Amino acid sequence: MAKFARGRYCPGRPLVRRRLERRGAHPVRNPGKTELAVTNASDLLVQALENEGVEVIYGVPGEENLDFLEAIRKSSIELVLTRHEQAAGFMAATYGRLTGKAGVCMSTLGPGATNLVTAAAYGQLGAFPMLLITGQKPIKKSKQGQFQIIDTVDMMRPLTKYSRQIVDVNMIPSMVREAFRLAQEERPGAVHLELPEDVATEAVDPETTPVFRISRRRWGEAAPEVIDAAAEMICGAKQPLLLIGAGANRSRIWRAIHTFLEKTGIPFFSTQMGKGVVDEDHPLFLGTAALSDGDYLHCALDRADLIINVGHDVVEKPPFLMEHG
């Protein structure tokens, strides 16, 4: 199969292919990485995504985001075409969960956008950083009716940390920066940007709309007295256990957990969403707290005098906590 830029070109969508070719886009093989020349809003959006470190976008393109698709083709970002928007959304959420960086997915308007709803809820509930980019009909001068037009921005608000429509091209760098900041800061989750078809083609001057310089993120640290109190509790416990939850899947945490286990020798268990942080063949692993009770793991929980909680999330409340409300 030919490659479309660094993504997979879709010969099975003749309408999309013909429209792209009329705009000068053609499938190419083994394209090199080139600096994107910014001429319109779509180019600026893609440049802002590159500036955030985006390497791949998952999605199903449509007529309303062809200009955005063309900008991706000219960039260093790989486009992975899926058979369904929901699959693209779950790919982006999983990317965010495993890397700690926001995964990005795209769709067209209407039914394409509604197909991303389940993935948005999944990312928001699971605390997986992800950005959803949806298309929309022209908003400033449209000759079309309301076919397939829904208020996607309002639809996404209850399911995301941030949902905005791009109206002013000069705001693209700041909106992208804000979206990524919110998606990746604690508690991580889903964010959404809508790019209307007419806004996507608006000319921009890269000199007057530069992307933001991204500084290294600074993570909060516990106060020294809190750390001392925790250390005192751990040293004083006779039968401590370590609980590994969903939050422990963050890329910056797992190494510290490995070091802690090796130095303390404390047995540990995981929730279902905490699986995989530490190898389950580890000699200190007790099991996974799921829907069962009265088993080997829960006997250990009943006897423990201290449970060290790392990354537990209320969305995955284990049974032994449910008994106590």
Stockholm file with secondary structure:
# STOCKHOLM 1.0

chainA/1-325         MAKFARGRYCPGRPLVRRRLERRGAHPVRNPGKTELAVTNASDLLVQALENEGVEVIYGVPGEENLDFLEAIRKSSIELVLTRHEQAAGFMAATYGRLTGKAGVCMSTLGPGATNLVTAAAYGQLGAFPMLLITGQKPIKKSKQGQFQIIDTVDMMRPLTKYSRQIVDVNMIPSMVREAFRLAQEERPGAVHLELPEDVATEAVDPETTPVFRISRRRWGEAAPEVIDAAAEMICGAKQPLLLIGAGANRSRIWRAIHTFLEKTGIPFFSTQMGKGVVDEDHPLFLGTAALSDGDYLHCALDRADLIINVGHDVVEKPPFLMEHG
#=GR chainA/1-325 SS CCEETTEECCTTCHHHHHHHHHTTCCCBSSCCCCCCCCCBHHHHHHHHHHHTTCCEEEECCCGGGHHHHHHHHTSSCEEEECSSHHHHHHHHHHHHHHHSSCEEEEECSTHHHHTTHHHHHHHHHHTCCEEEEEEECCSSSCCSCSTTCCCHHHHHGGGSSEEEECCCGGGHHHHHHHHHHHHHSSSCCEEEEEEEHHHHTCBCCTTTSCCCCCCCCCCCCCCHHHHHHHHHHHHHCSSEEEEECGGGGSTTTHHHHHHHHHHHCCCEEEEGGGTTSSCTTSTTEEEEECSCCSSHHHHHHHHCSEEEEESCCGGGCCHHHHTTC
#=GC SS_cons         CCEETTEECCTTCHHHHHHHHHTTCCCBSSCCCCCCCCCBHHHHHHHHHHHTTCCEEEECCCGGGHHHHHHHHTSSCEEEECSSHHHHHHHHHHHHHHHSSCEEEEECSTHHHHTTHHHHHHHHHHTCCEEEEEEECCSSSCCSCSTTCCCHHHHHGGGSSEEEECCCGGGHHHHHHHHHHHHHSSSCCEEEEEEEHHHHTCBCCTTTSCCCCCCCCCCCCCCHHHHHHHHHHHHHCSSEEEEECGGGGSTTTHHHHHHHHHHHCCCEEEEGGGTTSSCTTSTTEEEEECSCCSSHHHHHHHHCSEEEEESCCGGGCCHHHHTTC
//
